[in-house]
Amino acid sequence: MAKMTLGKRLWEARLRKGFSRQSLADHLTVSAASIYLWETDRSVPRDGNLSAICKALGLPIRATKALAAA
């Protein structure tokens, strides 16, 4: 079974909430490319962006930050 990564958690939560990459990017005032990089684990969002993502997607901040640090 594949390990849960930050990117996978963000991707699944975004789809569950019905956001497209562009609509989430617009909501967070970042680029859709940033969302793509975060979801594919090529980059990690800064703390402020990570907190905003958690709020928008209804994710627990502490657990999500722990994944980001892993």
C-alpha positions in Angstrom: 0.0 0.0 0.0 1.3 3.4 -0.9 2.4 5.8 1.8 0.2 8.9 2.3 2.1 12.0 1.2 1.2 15.6 1.6 0.6 15.9 -2.1 -1.8 13.0 -2.2 -3.7 14.3 0.9 -4.1 17.7 -0.8 -5.2 16.2 -4.1 -7.8 14.0 -2.5 -9.1 16.8 -0.3 -9.3 19.2 -3.2 -11.3 16.7 -5.3 -13.6 15.9 -2.3 -14.4 19.6 -1.9 -15.0 20.0 -5.6 -12.3 22.5 -6.4 -10.5 22.5 -9.7 -6.8 23.4 -9.4 -7.5 26.8 -10.9 -10.4 27.5 -8.5 -8.4 26.6 -5.5 -5.5 28.6 -6.7 -7.8 31.6 -7.2 -9.2 31.1 -3.7 -5.6 31.1 -2.2 -4.2 33.7 -4.6 -1.5 31.5 -5.8 -0.9 30.0 -9.3 -2.5 26.8 -10.5 1.1 25.6 -11.1 1.8 26.0 -7.4 -1.1 23.7 -6.6 0.2 21.2 -9.2 3.7 21.2 -7.6 2.3 20.8 -4.1 0.0 17.9 -5.2 2.8 16.1 -7.0 5.2 16.5 -4.0 7.6 18.5 -6.1 7.3 21.4 -3.7 6.0 22.1 -0.2 3.8 25.1 0.5 5.0 27.7 2.9 3.4 27.7 6.4 0.9 30.5 5.5 -0.2 28.8 2.3 -0.4 25.5 4.1 -2.7 26.9 6.8 -4.9 28.6 4.1 -5.1 25.3 2.2 -6.1 23.4 5.3 -8.8 26.0 6.1 -10.1 25.9 2.5 -10.1 22.1 2.3 -11.2 21.3 5.8 -8.0 19.5 6.7 -6.5 19.3 10.2 -3.6 21.7 10.4 -1.4 19.9 12.8 -1.6 16.5 11.0 -1.1 18.1 7.6 1.9 20.1 8.8 3.4 16.9 10.2 3.1 15.4 6.7 4.8 18.4 5.2 7.7 18.0 7.6 8.1 14.3 6.8 
